[in-house]
Amino acid sequence: MDTLEEIFGKTAQMTVLKNLILHRNESTYLSGIAEETGLSHSSVARVISPLIKSGIVIEKPLGKQIRTFRLNLESEKTKLILDFYSRLNGTENSNGP
């Protein structure tokens, strides 16, 4: 369990957010997040919606049924989260893992 989970608990939304933080420079799919986190596809879809609405995550459709997701690195909220995560884990650079 990392420091973020120790403070906020191991929730599905925290698990998804942490996955996106670890892959901050990449786009991913719901199924990719689900596979990497062990969460169900429906759980990932449910908890990623508020992250999209808040502007922390960007959703980009690819065709009619495929959607990709990535952290919105231009968002002030995202920058604060990355800085907070970086400081919790004792790293200086919030732009890399």
Summary of the structure (lengths in Angstrom):
residues: 97
radius of gyration: 13.0
end to end distance: 16.5
largest distance: 41.7
contacts: 252
relative contact order: 0.17
helix: 53%
strand: 13%
